């Protein structure tokens, strides 16, 4: 008798099998009591799976540059969030901001790419300089480089490029010491929020977060886990892990965005659901070839269910726009102004 070939010869086929399992904490409730119980249980699992945080050290911020721009001041700063890292960032402050005119502030999260510069008006890309546009609308903004990007990009000799993604290498390297890269990103973001709250020109009770692609990943996780964020705009990221890991060869994940154990408990929309009942906008692009519109809408429908159970359906907005993998700037700005000003 001829031998049959075992089905699970590859990781891809094994993942296909695992995706058929229903995560036990994927939200299915309808009542506020069910939402409250789910939120507590899922948040606890998420925090556990993110693993340890590095020691936070006192902020010692150095201003490297200060430039008067059209309608705002751009400062370049650097500080250490923990004993083994440094964060360079741009801070944009509107004209007239100060102790007697404290402004709302937004953490602007760059995507997987060249880092903070285009957001702060140094170059152009799919993010359309939205940190600059926020500053001109009266927000203080901070735009840090995430680890492995911008000025925190590692040497090619260490990463062994071409052919390897620096964030994949960093994920594994930090893992030897017990750290997950996504947790380190989140901790960096939280130190940026600490810094914003220390500034005399910032209203520390009115903080928001906005980002596209990997910046959407950061917006989702930071806003889910840090309740100082009062309004979030998730751009071209909301999706499902089924789509990210499906059999069409997408493999849409990387070391920076990888959340250990997530599909064992829930999905991306569950993480976004931890933002509820606070205001959240999801932007979905019709022709996004990275986070596909049909899949993103499925994730949004689930997020709607969570906000309905939390009894705040009005705090969730969908901006479905004609375009590609990019920021739809004006609706995002309007949403943040509505909820933070």
Sine and cosine of phi, psi and omega as CSV:
sin_phi,cos_phi,sin_psi,cos_psi,sin_omega,cos_omega
0.00,0.00,0.73,-0.68,0.01,-1.00
-0.93,0.37,0.63,-0.77,0.04,-1.00
-0.97,0.23,0.63,-0.78,0.10,-1.00
-1.00,0.01,0.58,-0.81,-0.01,-1.00
-0.97,0.25,0.79,-0.61,0.05,-1.00
-0.84,0.55,0.59,-0.81,-0.09,-1.00
-0.95,0.31,-0.65,0.76,-0.15,-0.99
-0.99,-0.11,0.97,0.26,0.03,-1.00
-1.00,-0.01,-0.38,0.93,-0.11,-0.99
-0.80,-0.61,0.32,-0.95,0.08,-1.00
-0.89,0.46,-0.62,0.78,-0.01,-1.00
-0.84,0.54,-0.72,0.70,-0.01,-1.00
-0.95,0.31,-0.55,0.84,0.07,-1.00
-0.90,0.43,-0.66,0.75,0.04,-1.00
-0.91,0.42,-0.63,0.78,0.05,-1.00
-0.83,0.55,-0.66,0.75,0.03,-1.00
-0.92,0.39,-0.71,0.70,-0.04,-1.00
-0.90,0.43,-0.52,0.85,0.00,-1.00
-0.92,0.40,-0.27,0.96,0.02,-1.00
-0.98,0.22,-0.25,0.97,0.02,-1.00
-0.98,0.19,0.61,-0.80,0.00,-1.00
-1.00,0.00,0.86,-0.52,0.00,-1.00
-0.89,0.46,0.71,-0.70,-0.12,-0.99
-0.92,0.39,-0.38,0.92,-0.01,-1.00
-0.93,-0.36,0.31,0.95,0.13,-0.99
-0.94,0.35,0.86,-0.51,-0.19,-0.98
-0.90,0.44,0.78,-0.63,0.03,-1.00
-0.76,-0.64,0.09,1.00,-0.09,-1.00
-0.98,0.20,0.07,-1.00,0.02,-1.00
-0.72,-0.69,-0.26,0.96,-0.09,-1.00
-0.97,-0.26,0.31,-0.95,0.03,-1.00
-0.91,0.42,-0.60,0.80,0.03,-1.00
-0.89,0.45,-0.66,0.75,0.03,-1.00
-0.91,0.42,-0.65,0.76,0.03,-1.00
-0.89,0.45,-0.70,0.71,-0.03,-1.00
-0.89,0.45,-0.67,0.74,0.02,-1.00
-0.92,0.39,-0.68,0.73,0.03,-1.00
-0.89,0.46,-0.71,0.70,-0.04,-1.00
-0.85,0.53,-0.70,0.72,0.00,-1.00
-0.89,0.45,-0.72,0.69,-0.05,-1.00
-0.94,0.35,-0.69,0.72,-0.06,-1.00
-0.94,0.33,-0.65,0.76,0.02,-1.00
-0.88,0.48,-0.64,0.77,0.02,-1.00
-0.89,0.46,-0.68,0.73,0.01,-1.00
-0.90,0.44,-0.68,0.73,-0.03,-1.00
-0.88,0.47,-0.73,0.68,-0.01,-1.00
-0.89,0.45,-0.66,0.75,0.02,-1.00
-0.88,0.47,-0.71,0.71,-0.07,-1.00
-0.96,0.29,-0.39,0.92,0.07,-1.00
-0.94,0.33,-0.35,0.94,0.10,-1.00
0.99,0.17,-0.19,-0.98,-0.13,-0.99
-0.93,0.37,0.41,-0.91,0.11,-0.99
-0.97,-0.25,0.52,-0.85,0.10,-1.00
-0.96,0.29,0.30,-0.95,0.05,-1.00
-0.90,0.44,0.79,-0.62,0.08,-1.00
-1.00,0.10,0.77,-0.64,0.00,-1.00
-0.95,-0.32,0.33,-0.94,-0.04,-1.00
-0.85,0.53,0.63,-0.78,0.02,-1.00
-0.93,0.37,0.79,-0.61,0.07,-1.00
-0.75,-0.66,0.99,0.10,-0.18,-0.98
-1.00,0.04,0.78,-0.63,0.07,-1.00
-0.95,-0.32,0.78,-0.62,0.06,-1.00
-1.00,0.01,0.89,-0.45,-0.05,-1.00
-1.00,0.01,-0.55,0.84,-0.02,-1.00
-0.55,-0.84,0.47,-0.88,0.15,-0.99
-0.61,-0.79,0.88,-0.48,-0.13,-0.99
-0.78,-0.62,0.79,-0.61,0.10,-1.00
-0.97,0.23,0.85,-0.52,0.00,-1.00
-0.91,-0.41,-0.04,-1.00,0.00,-1.00
-0.98,0.20,0.99,-0.13,0.06,-1.00
1.00,-0.08,-0.03,1.00,-0.01,-1.00
-0.31,-0.95,0.23,-0.97,0.10,-1.00
-0.94,-0.35,0.73,-0.69,0.04,-1.00
-0.95,-0.31,0.85,-0.52,0.09,-1.00
-0.92,-0.38,0.66,-0.75,0.18,-0.98
-0.97,-0.25,0.81,-0.58,-0.05,-1.00
-0.82,-0.57,0.24,-0.97,0.13,-0.99
-0.54,-0.84,0.62,-0.78,0.06,-1.00
-0.41,-0.91,0.30,-0.95,0.02,-1.00
-0.98,-0.20,0.86,-0.51,0.02,-1.00
-0.99,0.15,-0.39,0.92,-0.06,-1.00
-0.45,-0.89,0.07,-1.00,-0.10,-0.99
-0.93,0.37,-0.19,0.98,-0.08,-1.00
-0.80,-0.61,0.39,0.92,-0.06,-1.00
-0.56,-0.83,0.38,-0.93,0.14,-0.99
-0.70,-0.71,0.63,-0.78,0.01,-1.00
-0.90,-0.43,0.92,-0.39,0.24,-0.97
-1.00,0.05,0.59,-0.81,-0.05,-1.00
-0.44,-0.90,0.39,-0.92,0.19,-0.98
-0.97,-0.25,0.70,-0.72,0.11,-0.99
-0.88,-0.47,0.83,-0.55,0.02,-1.00
-0.94,-0.34,0.80,-0.60,-0.05,-1.00
-0.84,-0.55,0.79,-0.62,-0.05,-1.00
-0.89,0.45,0.45,-0.89,0.13,-0.99
-0.83,0.55,0.72,-0.70,0.05,-1.00
1.00,0.02,-0.11,0.99,0.03,-1.00
-0.94,0.33,0.62,-0.78,0.01,-1.00
0.06,-1.00,-0.13,-0.99,-0.05,-1.00
-0.85,0.53,-0.50,0.87,0.01,-1.00
-1.00,-0.07,0.01,1.00,0.04,-1.00
-0.55,-0.83,0.95,0.32,-0.06,-1.00
-0.98,0.20,0.75,-0.67,-0.15,-0.99
-0.96,-0.29,0.42,-0.91,0.21,-0.98
-0.91,0.41,0.34,-0.94,-0.07,-1.00
-0.70,-0.71,0.48,-0.88,-0.03,-1.00
-0.76,-0.65,0.78,-0.63,0.19,-0.98
-0.99,0.16,0.89,-0.45,-0.06,-1.00
-0.98,-0.21,0.90,-0.43,-0.14,-0.99
-0.98,-0.19,0.88,-0.47,0.00,-1.00
-0.97,0.24,0.34,-0.94,-0.01,-1.00
-1.00,0.04,-0.05,-1.00,0.01,-1.00
-0.94,0.33,0.96,-0.28,-0.08,-1.00
0.16,-0.99,-0.78,-0.63,-0.21,-0.98
-1.00,-0.02,-0.07,1.00,0.08,-1.00
0.96,-0.29,-0.43,-0.90,-0.23,-0.97
-0.97,0.25,-0.42,0.91,-0.24,-0.97
-0.83,0.56,-0.77,0.63,-0.05,-1.00
-0.88,0.48,-0.56,0.83,0.04,-1.00
-0.88,0.48,-0.58,0.81,-0.06,-1.00
-1.00,-0.01,0.20,0.98,0.10,-0.99
1.00,-0.05,0.16,0.99,0.02,-1.00
-0.97,-0.25,1.00,0.04,-0.11,-0.99
0.99,-0.14,0.19,-0.98,-0.04,-1.00
-0.79,-0.61,0.58,-0.81,0.14,-0.99
-0.37,-0.93,-0.29,-0.96,-0.09,-1.00
-0.91,0.42,-0.19,0.98,-0.02,-1.00
-1.00,0.03,-0.19,0.98,0.19,-0.98
0.85,0.53,0.57,0.82,0.11,-0.99
0.79,0.61,0.67,0.74,-0.13,-0.99
-0.94,0.35,-0.36,0.93,0.09,-1.00
-0.91,0.42,-0.63,0.78,0.06,-1.00
-0.90,0.44,-0.71,0.71,-0.04,-1.00
-0.91,0.40,-0.58,0.81,0.10,-1.00
-0.90,0.43,-0.68,0.73,0.00,-1.00
-0.88,0.48,-0.63,0.78,0.00,-1.00
-0.95,0.30,-0.24,0.97,0.06,-1.00
-0.99,-0.14,0.11,0.99,0.10,-0.99
0.97,-0.23,0.22,0.97,0.04,-1.00
-0.97,-0.23,0.64,-0.77,0.30,-0.95
-0.98,0.18,0.71,-0.70,0.01,-1.00
-0.81,-0.58,0.54,-0.84,0.16,-0.99
-0.82,-0.57,0.73,-0.68,-0.03,-1.00
-0.78,-0.63,0.99,-0.13,0.00,-1.00
-1.00,0.03,0.35,-0.94,0.27,-0.96
-0.99,0.16,0.80,-0.60,0.15,-0.99
-0.97,0.22,0.33,-0.94,-0.03,-1.00
-0.85,0.53,0.69,-0.72,0.01,-1.00
0.99,0.16,0.06,1.00,0.00,-1.00
-0.82,-0.57,0.39,-0.92,0.03,-1.00
0.86,0.50,-0.76,-0.65,0.00,-1.00
-0.96,0.27,-0.08,1.00,0.06,-1.00
-0.98,-0.21,0.20,0.98,0.04,-1.00
-0.93,0.37,0.68,-0.73,-0.03,-1.00
-1.00,0.10,0.38,-0.93,0.01,-1.00
-0.87,0.49,0.60,-0.80,0.06,-1.00
-0.84,0.54,-0.58,0.81,-0.03,-1.00
-0.90,0.44,-0.52,0.86,0.01,-1.00
-0.99,0.17,-0.61,0.79,-0.02,-1.00
-0.99,0.15,-0.40,0.92,-0.09,-1.00
0.90,0.45,0.75,0.66,0.11,-0.99
-0.98,0.20,0.28,-0.96,-0.07,1.00
-0.97,0.24,0.21,-0.98,0.10,-1.00
0.98,-0.21,-0.12,0.99,0.05,-1.00
-0.77,-0.64,0.65,-0.76,0.04,-1.00
-1.00,0.08,0.80,-0.60,-0.05,-1.00
-0.85,0.53,-0.55,0.83,-0.02,-1.00
-0.96,0.29,-0.46,0.89,0.09,-1.00
-0.92,0.38,-0.66,0.75,0.01,-1.00
-0.91,0.41,-0.70,0.72,0.00,-1.00
-0.89,0.46,-0.62,0.79,0.03,-1.00
-0.84,0.54,-0.73,0.68,-0.03,-1.00
-0.94,0.33,-0.63,0.78,-0.03,-1.00
-0.90,0.44,-0.74,0.68,0.04,-1.00
-0.90,0.43,-0.52,0.85,-0.01,-1.00
-0.87,0.49,-0.51,0.86,0.05,-1.00
-0.87,0.49,-0.42,0.91,-0.03,-1.00
-0.98,-0.22,0.15,0.99,0.08,-1.00
1.00,-0.01,0.08,1.00,-0.03,-1.00
-0.98,-0.22,0.59,-0.81,0.17,-0.99
-0.99,-0.15,0.67,-0.74,-0.06,-1.00
-0.87,0.48,-0.65,0.76,0.00,-1.00
-0.88,0.47,-0.65,0.76,0.06,-1.00
-0.88,0.47,-0.65,0.76,0.02,-1.00
-0.90,0.43,-0.64,0.76,0.08,-1.00
-0.86,0.51,-0.72,0.69,-0.03,-1.00
-0.89,0.46,-0.68,0.74,0.04,-1.00
-0.88,0.47,-0.65,0.76,0.06,-1.00
-0.86,0.50,-0.70,0.72,0.01,-1.00
-0.88,0.48,-0.65,0.76,-0.02,-1.00
-0.93,0.37,-0.54,0.84,0.10,-1.00
-0.93,0.37,-0.55,0.84,0.10,-1.00
-0.90,0.43,-0.62,0.78,0.07,-1.00
-0.91,0.41,-0.64,0.77,0.08,-1.00
-0.84,0.55,-0.71,0.71,-0.02,-1.00
-0.90,0.44,-0.71,0.71,0.02,-1.00
-0.84,0.55,-0.68,0.73,-0.03,-1.00
-0.93,0.36,-0.31,0.95,0.02,-1.00
-1.00,0.09,-0.23,0.97,-0.09,-1.00
-0.98,0.18,0.67,-0.74,0.00,-1.00
-0.95,0.32,-0.25,0.97,0.00,-1.00
-0.99,-0.11,0.13,0.99,-0.07,-1.00
-0.91,-0.41,0.71,-0.70,0.21,-0.98
-0.99,0.13,0.98,-0.18,-0.16,-0.99
-0.93,0.37,-0.16,0.99,0.05,-1.00
-1.00,-0.06,-0.03,1.00,-0.05,-1.00
-0.83,-0.56,0.97,0.26,-0.04,-1.00
-0.92,-0.39,0.63,-0.78,0.06,-1.00
-0.78,-0.63,0.08,-1.00,0.03,-1.00
-0.55,-0.83,0.62,-0.79,-0.01,-1.00
-0.49,-0.87,0.65,-0.76,0.05,-1.00
-0.16,-0.99,0.40,-0.91,-0.05,-1.00
-0.91,-0.42,0.64,-0.77,0.06,-1.00
0.90,0.44,-0.86,-0.52,0.11,-0.99
-0.85,0.52,-0.51,0.86,0.12,-0.99
-0.90,0.44,-0.52,0.86,0.11,-0.99
-0.94,0.34,-0.60,0.80,0.11,-0.99
-0.85,0.53,-0.77,0.64,-0.02,-1.00
-0.89,0.45,-0.67,0.74,0.03,-1.00
-0.86,0.50,-0.68,0.74,-0.02,-1.00
-0.89,0.45,-0.79,0.61,-0.10,-1.00
-0.95,0.30,-0.68,0.73,-0.01,-1.00
-0.91,0.42,-0.69,0.73,-0.01,-1.00
-0.93,0.37,-0.55,0.84,0.03,-1.00
-0.92,0.40,-0.61,0.79,-0.17,-0.98
-0.98,-0.22,-0.27,0.96,-0.03,-1.00
-0.85,-0.53,0.95,-0.31,-0.11,-0.99
-0.97,0.23,0.00,1.00,0.15,-0.99
-0.92,0.40,-0.40,0.92,0.06,-1.00
-0.96,0.27,0.90,-0.45,-0.06,-1.00
-0.99,-0.12,-0.24,0.97,0.05,-1.00
-0.39,-0.92,0.67,-0.74,-0.09,-1.00
-0.75,-0.66,0.63,-0.78,0.10,-1.00
-0.84,-0.54,0.95,-0.31,-0.03,-1.00
-0.99,-0.13,0.92,-0.40,-0.13,-0.99
-0.94,-0.33,0.83,-0.55,0.13,-0.99
0.75,0.66,0.78,0.62,0.11,-0.99
-0.63,-0.78,-0.62,0.78,-0.06,-1.00
-0.79,0.61,0.78,-0.62,-0.16,-0.99
-0.17,-0.98,-0.12,-0.99,0.08,-1.00
-0.85,-0.52,0.45,-0.89,0.06,-1.00
-0.94,0.33,-0.39,0.92,0.09,-1.00
-0.87,0.49,-0.69,0.73,0.03,-1.00
-0.94,0.34,-0.65,0.76,-0.02,-1.00
-0.89,0.46,-0.51,0.86,-0.12,-0.99
-0.90,-0.44,0.36,0.93,-0.16,-0.99
-0.97,0.24,-0.02,-1.00,-0.12,-0.99
-1.00,0.05,0.21,0.98,0.04,-1.00
-0.99,-0.10,0.24,0.97,0.12,-0.99
0.98,0.21,0.39,0.92,-0.07,-1.00
-0.98,0.21,-0.72,0.70,0.01,-1.00
0.74,0.67,0.72,0.69,-0.18,-0.98
-0.99,0.11,0.96,0.27,0.06,-1.00
-0.40,-0.92,0.20,-0.98,0.01,-1.00
-0.34,-0.94,0.12,-0.99,-0.04,-1.00
-0.87,0.49,-0.53,0.85,0.00,-1.00
-0.95,0.31,-0.53,0.85,-0.13,-0.99
-0.97,-0.24,-0.04,1.00,-0.07,-1.00
-0.96,0.29,0.81,-0.58,0.04,-1.00
-0.93,-0.36,0.96,-0.29,-0.05,-1.00
-0.84,0.54,0.78,-0.63,0.14,-0.99
0.98,0.20,0.00,1.00,-0.14,-0.99
-0.84,0.54,-0.74,0.67,-0.09,-1.00
-0.95,0.32,-0.19,0.98,0.12,-0.99
-0.97,0.25,-0.25,0.97,-0.02,-1.00
-0.85,-0.52,-0.67,0.74,-0.09,-1.00
-0.32,-0.95,-0.60,-0.80,-0.04,-1.00
-0.52,-0.86,-0.02,-1.00,-0.06,-1.00
-0.87,0.50,-0.64,0.77,0.00,-1.00
-0.91,0.41,-0.46,0.89,0.09,-1.00
-0.93,0.37,-0.65,0.76,0.06,-1.00
-0.88,0.48,-0.75,0.66,0.04,-1.00
-0.87,0.50,-0.53,0.85,0.00,-1.00
-0.90,0.43,-0.35,0.94,0.06,-1.00
-0.94,0.33,-0.23,0.97,0.08,-1.00
-0.94,0.33,-0.52,0.85,0.00,-1.00
-0.85,0.53,0.61,-0.79,0.16,0.99
-1.00,-0.05,0.18,0.98,-0.03,-1.00
-0.93,0.38,0.43,-0.90,-0.04,-1.00
-0.89,0.46,0.68,-0.73,0.00,-1.00
-0.57,-0.82,0.72,-0.70,0.15,-0.99
-0.91,-0.41,0.72,-0.70,0.15,-0.99
-0.94,-0.34,0.81,-0.58,0.09,-1.00
-0.98,-0.20,0.79,-0.61,0.00,-1.00
-0.81,-0.58,0.79,-0.62,-0.04,-1.00
-0.99,-0.15,0.66,-0.75,-0.08,-1.00
-0.87,0.49,-0.59,0.81,-0.11,-0.99
-0.89,-0.45,0.46,0.89,0.05,-1.00
-0.91,0.41,0.85,-0.52,0.00,-1.00
-0.99,-0.12,0.15,0.99,0.02,-1.00
-0.94,-0.33,-0.79,0.61,0.10,-0.99
-0.90,-0.43,0.98,-0.17,-0.24,-0.97
-0.93,0.36,0.69,-0.73,-0.15,-0.99
-0.84,0.54,-0.71,0.70,-0.05,-1.00
-0.89,0.46,-0.67,0.74,0.03,-1.00
-0.93,0.37,-0.66,0.75,0.02,-1.00
-0.88,0.48,-0.62,0.79,0.03,-1.00
-0.91,0.41,-0.61,0.79,0.07,-1.00
-0.87,0.49,-0.69,0.72,0.02,-1.00
-0.91,0.42,-0.63,0.77,0.01,-1.00
-0.91,0.42,-0.63,0.78,0.03,-1.00
-0.86,0.51,-0.63,0.78,0.05,-1.00
-0.93,0.38,-0.64,0.77,0.05,-1.00
-0.89,0.46,-0.60,0.80,0.09,-1.00
-0.86,0.52,-0.65,0.76,0.01,-1.00
-0.88,0.48,-0.64,0.77,0.00,-1.00
-0.92,0.40,-0.72,0.70,-0.01,-1.00
-0.91,0.41,-0.57,0.82,0.05,-1.00
-0.91,0.42,-0.69,0.72,0.02,-1.00
-0.91,0.41,-0.53,0.85,0.05,-1.00
-0.97,0.23,-0.05,1.00,0.02,-1.00
0.91,0.42,0.54,0.84,0.07,-1.00
-0.68,-0.73,0.78,0.62,-0.02,-1.00
-0.88,0.48,-0.46,0.89,-0.03,-1.00
-0.94,0.33,-0.27,0.96,-0.02,-1.00
-1.00,0.05,-0.02,1.00,0.04,-1.00
-0.93,-0.37,0.79,-0.61,0.00,-1.00
-0.81,-0.59,0.57,-0.82,0.11,-0.99
-0.93,-0.37,0.80,-0.60,0.17,-0.99
-0.93,-0.36,1.00,-0.10,0.08,-1.00
-1.00,-0.08,0.88,-0.48,-0.11,-0.99
-0.76,-0.65,0.40,-0.92,0.06,-1.00
-0.98,0.19,0.90,-0.44,-0.02,-1.00
0.23,-0.97,-0.08,-1.00,-0.01,-1.00
-0.97,-0.26,-0.50,-0.87,-0.04,-1.00
-0.98,0.21,1.00,-0.01,-0.17,-0.98
-0.29,-0.96,0.15,-0.99,0.03,-1.00
-1.00,-0.04,0.70,-0.72,0.17,-0.99
-0.99,-0.11,1.00,-0.03,-0.31,-0.95
-0.91,0.42,-0.80,0.60,-0.19,-0.98
-0.87,0.49,-0.72,0.69,0.05,-1.00
-0.88,0.48,-0.59,0.81,0.04,-1.00
-0.90,0.44,-0.69,0.72,0.03,-1.00
-0.89,0.46,-0.69,0.73,-0.01,-1.00
-0.88,0.47,-0.63,0.78,0.00,-1.00
-0.90,0.43,-0.70,0.71,0.00,-1.00
-0.92,0.38,-0.63,0.78,0.05,-1.00
-0.89,0.45,-0.67,0.74,-0.02,-1.00
-0.86,0.51,-0.65,0.76,-0.14,-0.99
-0.98,-0.20,-0.23,0.97,-0.04,-1.00
-0.91,-0.42,-0.32,0.95,-0.02,-1.00
-0.98,-0.20,0.00,0.00,0.00,0.00
